[in-house]
Amino acid sequence: MARQSARWRPSELLLPTPAGLYCPPADIHIDPVRPVSGALITHGHSDHARAGHGAVLATRETLAIMALRYGEGFAGSQQVALPGEAIRIGEVDFTFVPAGHVLGSAQIAVESRGLRIVASGDYKRERDPTCAGFEPVPCDIFITEATFGLPVFRHPPAAGEVAKLLESVRLFPERTHIVGAYSLGKAQRVMALIREAGYERPVYIHGAVEKITAFYQAEGIPLGEIRLVSESDRKTLGGEIVICPPSATQDLWARRFPDPVTVFASGWMRIRARARQKGVELPLVISDHADWDDLLATIREVQAGEIWVTHGEADALVHWCGTAGLKAKPLHLVGYGDEGEAESEGGAVDAPAA
C-alpha cells in the first residue's frame, strides 16, 4: 500500500512572496502584483488583476473585464474557472467561489492533503443586484482582506444611501448630481440600486464608465436607459444624475454642469473629514467591501482555526482575533489597496470620451 502523503504545513501550501501569494506545489500565484508564469485572479480591479502574466485562470466575467481593460492579449493564455468547480494543478485543487465584491469576483479555495486555505480576495456581505452573493467556505485557514477593518466602519444599508441621493434630486431639480463611483462595480451597483428605488429617467455616464457598463448590460443586469455625456449637452443636464470616476468630480469636466452637487459613493465617506477634504457635498456610504461587523461575522462563519489578514487595517482585526481565541497574523502584502483610490488617481480606467 502506498504511503499517504503527509499533511502540508500551511507555508508549504501557500505563502506570501514579493510577487503575491504563492502556491509552491502548483507553481502559481494568486493576484500577483508583477508578471508571473501562472496567475489565479480573484476579480478585475486593477490592484488585483494585472496584465503580462504567462497564463491566467479566472472566472469568465473577470477574464472578459481584463480583456476590456488591457486588451485581448493581456496574458499568454486564459482559462475559465467555473464557480464551485475544482481545478487540479499538480496535486492542488483550486475552487473559485463567489465573493460578492463585483461581477465575476471570487474567493479561491486552495486544497491539498487535507489542508484547505481560502483566499477571500475583496468581498462584501451586503446584497448587490449586479453580482453573485458571497458564499462562506469552511476552511482551516482564512485569508481575509481588512480594507474597513476598524470598528468605526459600519456601513448603513445601501438602499438608504441611494434614497438620500434621490431625495436631493427631488429637492434641487435645477442642479446636476454628479456621482463619483469607481468605474468597475460601484458605478453599476449605484445604477442598479437607483432603478430598484423606482428612478426611471436616463442616467448619464462619463466615458470612462462606458465599456464596463455596456459589459454589465450585456450580461443581463438591468441598468435602465444609460446615456453617454457629450460635450454639447452638459449645460442642459440640470436635475439629472451623472455617474463618473471619482477623479472626474474634481476636474473642470464636472464644473461645466448646472450648479453641480458633488456626490461620492464609497465606504470612506463614513469619515466626514475625508468627505470635506474631497469637496463632497453629498457623501454616500456605499461600499463594495465588508465592514467591521461583516468581517467578524465571516471569520466566525468559516470556522477557521487561523486567520491571515491582508491589506487594510490588519492590526485591529488581528487583535480582535486574538481576543476571540483565534490564531491570526498580518501578511503585509505589498501592492494591494482600495481599487477606487488607485482609479481616482488615474489607474486602470478607460480614457474619457467626453
N, C-alpha and C positions, 0 to 999 in steps of 0.2 A: 504494500500500500504506500502510495506517495505521501511524503510528509506534508501536512498543511503549512502553508507559508505563515510565518509569524506576523502578528498584527503590526501595522505600521505605527511608529511613533508619529505624532502629529507633524513634526517638522520634516519627516521623510515624505509625507504625502503632499503637504502644501506649506510653503514658506515665503516670507517677504524677501524680495530682492530689489536692487535699484530699478529694474525694469517693471516691477509689479509683482503680484502674487504668482508663484511659480510652482508647478507640479512636476517634480523630477521624474517619477516613473512614466509619465506620459510626455515629458519634454514639451510642456505647453504652458502658456501664461494666461491669467485672467485679467482683462482690461489693462494690458501693458501700456506704459507711458512712453515707450520708444519702440521702433520697429523690431519685431522678433520673427522667428520662423513660423511659429504657430500661436494663435491667439483665440481665446474664448471671450466674446464681448457681451456684456450684460445689457447694454442699451446704447442708443445712438448719440447721446450727448458728447460734446467734444472733449470733455475731460476723461471720458472712459473709452470712446471709440475714435481711434486714430488711424490714419492711412499708412500704408507702407509695409504691412505685415506679409509674410510669405503665404500663410493660409489663415482664414478667419472662419470660425464656427459661431453662429448666432441665430436668433430667430429670423424667420423670413422678413418680418417687418423691419428689424434692425438692419439687416443687410440692405434692404431697399432704401432705408434712410441714409445709410452710409454712402450708397451709390449716388443719391441725390446731392449729398453734401460734398463728396470728394471726387465724384466721377466713377464710372463703371469699373475702371481699373484700380480701385483703391487697395486691392490686395492681389497677391499672386493667384489665389484660388479661394472659393467660397463654398461653404456647406451649410445647409439649413438644419437647425435643431428644432425638432417638433416639441412643443410643450409636453412635459411628462414622459418623454421617450428617452430611455438611457442610451447613450452613445459610448461605446467602449473604445478607448485608446490605450494600447498596451494592456495593462491589467487594471485600468482605472475606468470606472463608469461615471460619465458626466450627464447630469439631467438638468434641463432648463425648466424652471417653474415660475409662473407669473409673479412679478414683483409689485405691480400696481403703480409704478412710477410714471411711465409714459407708454405710448403704443409700442408693443414689442418688447418691453423691458422684462428682464428675467433674473431671478436668483439662479445660482449654479451650485447644484449639489455634487460634491466630489466624493466618490465612494470606492473603497478597495480594502480587502482583507478585514472586513468587519468594522472599519472606521468610516464615519460619514462626517464630512465638513461641508457646511453650507455657506457660500459667499453671497451675501444679500445683494451686492450692488447698491444702488439707490432704491429706496422703496417708500411707499406710504400705505396707510391702512384705510384712509377715508375713501368712500365710493367715488369713482371717477367714470363718467359716461363715455370717455374716449379710450379706455384701455381695460384689459382684464385685471381683476382684483388680486391683491396679494394672497398667496396661499402659504400658510406656515408649514414648514417641513421639520419634523422631529429629527434631531441630529446630536452628535457627540460634541461638536464644536460649531458655534455660530459666529460668523464674521459679519458684524453689523456696522453700517455707517452711523455717524452721530452728528450730522450737519446741524440739527437742532437739539443737541444733547445737553440741554440745561433746563432746569425746572421752569424758568421764565417762559419757555416756548411751549405754550399750549394753544394749538390752533383752533379757532372757532369753526363751526360748520361753514363750508364754502358757499352754500346757498344763501346764507345770511349776509355774507360779504357782497355777493352779487346783487342782492336786494338793495344794499346801500348804493351801489352804482346806479341801478335803475331808478331809485328814488331821486338821486341827484340829477339824472337826465330829465326827470319829470319836473323838478323844481327849477331847473335852469335850461329851458328849452332853446335858448338862443346861443348856448355855449357848446363847443365841441368837447366831448370827453375823450381824451387821448390816454389809452390804457397801455402802460408798459408791461409786457408779458413775454417771457422767454419764448423764442421762436419755435422751439420743438417741445410740445406737450402742454405748457402753460397757456399759450395763446389759444390753442384749440380747445382746451378744457374750459377756458373762460367763455369762448363762443358757445360751446355746448350747454353750459350752465345758464347762459343768457337765454338760450332757446327754451330750456326747461322751465324757466321763470315766466315764459309767455311773451318774450320780446320778439316781434315779427318784422321789424324794419331791417333793411340791409345793414350788415356790419362791414365797415371799411377796414382795409388792412394795408400796411406798409409792404413794399416789395420784398423785403427780407423774410416775410412770413408766408409769401405766396406758395412756394413749392411744397413746403411741408403741409400747409393747409390743404392744398389740392390732393396730396397723397392721403391724408386723413379722409377726405371726402370720397376718394376712390376706394377706400377700404370700407365704405358704407357707414361712416359716422356722420349723423345728421347735424350739420352746422348751419343750415339755412342759407339764405342768399348772402354771398360774400362778394364784395366789390373791391377792386384794387384802387387805392387812392391815386389820382392823376394830378399833375401839376395844375391843371386848369380849374379843377373843381374844389380846391381846398377852401376857398372863401365862401362856398355855398353849403358847407357841412355843419353849420350851426345846428345844435340839437342831435347830432349823430354820434355814434360810438366808433372810434378808430382804434385799432389794435396794432401795436408796433413793438420792436425790440426795446428794452429799457433804455438803451443809449440814445435812441431817437427822440425820447421825450425831452432831452436836454439840448437837442440840436435846433438850428434855425428852421429845419423842416417842420417842427412842431409849432413854432411861433407864427406860422402863416395861416393857422386856422382861426375861426372867430372865437375870441376870448377863451382860449383853451383851458379846460380843467385837467391838470396833470394827475393821473391815476397810476398806481403801481401795484401789481398783484404779486405778492411774494410773502413767504414766511418771515422775512426780515422786517416786514412792516409792523411786526409786533413791537419793535424798538422804535418808539416815536421820534427819538433824536435822529435816527437814521433816515426816517421819512422827511424830517425837516431839512436835514443836510442835503438830501437829493431834490429838495424843492417840490415834494409831493403834496398836493392839496388834498387828495382823497386816497389814503392808504387802504389797501385791501389785503387782509391777512389770508392769502390763499397759497398754500404750499404743496409741492409735489414730493415732499419728504415727510417722514414720520416725525411727529412732535415728541416731547419728553414722555408723555403718558403712553403713547403708542410704542415707543422704543421699549419701555419697561414691559408692557403687555406682551410684546412679541418675544422678548427674551424669556419670559415666563412660559409662553405657549410652546416654544420649540423644545423646551426641556433639556437644553444642552448643559453639560457639566462645566463647559469652559466657553468664555466669550472673548473674542478678539475684536477690538474696536478700531476702525479705520478713520478716515478723515472726519473733521468736525471737532466737537467738544469731547474728545476721547477721555480726558482725565475725570470729568464729572461722572460719566457713565461707568467707567472702570471702578470708581469709588462706590457708586451705588451697588454694583455687582458684588463688591466685597462685603457690603453690609447685608446683602441678601444671601451670603454664603456661597457665592459663585466664584470660581477662579476666573480672572479676567486680566487682560493686558492690552495696552495700545500697540498698534502695529507701526505707526509713524510712516505710513507710505507717502511718498512724495509725488506730487503731480495731480492730485485729486482735489476737488473743491466744489463749491456750488457752481454748476454749469452756467447758471444765469449770470453770475459775476463775471465769468470768462466771456460770455457773449456780450454783456453790456460794455465790455472793454474792447469789443471788436473781434471776438472769437469766431467760431465756425458758423457764421450766418452768411446767407447769400447776399450779393450786392443789391442794394435797393433799386427798384425800378422807377421810383419817383421820389 
